[in-house]
Amino acid sequence: FIPGFRGQPPGWYYGLKENKMAVVVAVFLVVPTLVQNMTQSGAFEIVMDDGIVLFSKLATGRMPNGNDIIEALAKVGMTMATAEQ
C-alpha cells in the first residue's frame, strides 16, 4: 500500500522494490553528486539590495581582495568608519 495511490501501485514502484540496492546507491551517491554539480558554479557575487553588482568573480575570474571591496563600496557612496566616529 502506498499512501495517495488508489488501486494498484504504478509499475515503477515494483521496479524500485525489486532493485533495492540500486535505489540505495542512487539516493545516497548519485543524487547528491548531481545536486552538488548543478549548484556549484564557483560564483562569488557582492550585490546590493537594489540589484547593483559590486563585485563578480564570474566577470573578473578572481576573488576580491580588501581593496576591491572598499572601492566597490565607495562607488555606491559608502565610506569606512574611523575610530573617531
C-alpha positions in Angstrom: 0.0 0.0 0.0 1.3 3.4 -1.0 -0.5 6.5 0.5 -2.0 8.7 -2.2 -2.4 5.9 -4.7 -5.7 4.2 -5.3 -5.7 0.6 -6.5 -2.5 -0.9 -7.8 0.8 0.9 -7.4 2.4 2.2 -10.6 4.8 -0.1 -12.5 7.9 1.8 -11.4 7.1 1.0 -7.8 7.7 -2.7 -8.4 10.9 -1.9 -10.3 12.3 0.0 -7.3 11.1 -2.7 -4.9 13.0 -5.4 -6.8 16.2 -3.3 -7.1 16.7 -2.1 -3.6 20.4 -1.8 -3.8 20.3 0.3 -6.9 17.8 2.6 -5.2 20.1 2.9 -2.2 23.1 3.7 -4.4 21.1 6.3 -6.4 19.7 8.0 -3.3 23.0 8.2 -1.3 25.6 8.5 -4.0 24.2 9.6 -7.4 21.6 12.2 -6.4 23.9 14.2 -4.0 26.6 14.3 -6.7 24.2 15.6 -9.3 22.8 18.2 -6.9 26.3 19.4 -5.9 27.5 19.7 -9.5 24.4 21.6 -10.5 24.6 24.1 -7.7 28.4 24.6 -7.7 29.2 27.4 -10.2 32.2 28.9 -8.5 30.4 32.2 -8.3 31.1 34.8 -5.7 28.9 37.9 -6.1 28.6 41.0 -3.9 25.2 42.6 -4.7 23.4 45.5 -3.2 19.7 45.2 -2.2 18.7 47.1 -5.3 20.5 44.7 -7.6 23.7 46.7 -8.2 26.6 44.2 -8.6 29.6 45.4 -6.6 31.9 42.5 -7.5 31.5 39.4 -9.6 34.0 36.6 -9.6 32.4 35.3 -12.8 33.1 38.6 -14.5 36.6 39.1 -13.2 37.7 35.5 -12.9 39.2 36.0 -9.4 38.1 36.6 -5.8 38.0 40.1 -4.5 40.7 41.5 -2.2 40.1 44.1 0.5 40.8 47.0 -1.8 38.3 45.7 -4.4 35.6 45.6 -1.8 36.4 49.0 -0.4 36.5 50.6 -3.9 33.2 48.9 -4.8 31.5 50.2 -1.7 32.9 53.7 -2.3 31.4 53.7 -5.8 27.9 53.4 -4.3 28.6 56.0 -1.6 29.6 54.0 1.4 32.6 55.1 3.4 34.6 53.4 6.1 34.1 54.5 9.7 37.2 55.8 11.5 37.9 55.2 15.2 36.7 58.7 16.0 33.2 58.1 14.6 
